[in-house]
Amino acid sequence: MLFNAVERTVAVPGGQVTCVLFGRGDKNLVIIPGLSLRSIHGTALPLAWMYRIFCKEYRVCVIDRKDNIPEDCTVAGLADDTAEAMRQIGIEMADVIGISQGGMIAQYLTLSYPEMVRKLVLGVTLSRPNEVVDEAVRLWIQSAGCGDYHAIVQDMMQRMYSEQYRRRFGWLFPVLLRTVKLSDPERFIRLAKACLTCNTYDRLSEIFCPLLVLGGQEDLIVTGKASEEIAEKTGCRIYMYEGLGHSAYEEARDFNRRIYAFLQEPI
């Protein structure tokens, strides 16, 4: 299969975690994606293509949330699941990329299991709740509770993508509304609520591995300020995309190249 992409399911306490693995390298790279309406099941090839820049030097593992999300789910608990999934796959240490909610999980992973993280990249994420993310998440939770996934998709499209992107690809949004389904509303609600439990701000000084932060100045979900305060608290390198928001990881053509260059630097 292209890029040696395969899908694998591993057991963690209380459930099963879907992982997508690809690449031919001898180094480990773990990617933790953001909150989504669906799992990564069936997306091995698209993920491998999206992150193909890493395939030559890395064995990449994209780790999803487990299937059975408890009612009292927290980001810290999701980090424990991620660490166990890494162990089950045989990953003792890896470079870690966390995007959005995945960045929240990656922070707790690094704080709780520092021996497992060689380098850390945090994309469009936060270290503590704010009014903007609170408003967005609560709207999604309300819509999911009513079974109105169209409202979630519409709101995400407006909050995530730049005006330029919406003008260029806005014609695709009605297609998404017809094809995207919220397969498990309760799972989505519990994961969305977990976003509001992230609060690592006062512990950021405990992150000692090399750290890169990438953010969007126009982020309408976690805010650009959230990225900036992580960098201010840790003294790490940061790059903020002007004119881009939460979807900078999709819209910015150099997003993965910046990460790749950072990971290649000697420690």
Helices and strands as residue ranges (DSSP letters): G 2-4, E 6-12, E 15-22, E 27-32, H 44-50, G 52-54, E 58-66, H 75-89, E 94-99, H 101-112, G 114-116, E 117-123, H 131-145, H 149-160, H 163-169, G 170-172, H 173-179, H 185-195, G 201-206, E 211-216, H 224-234, E 237-241, H 248-251, H 255-264
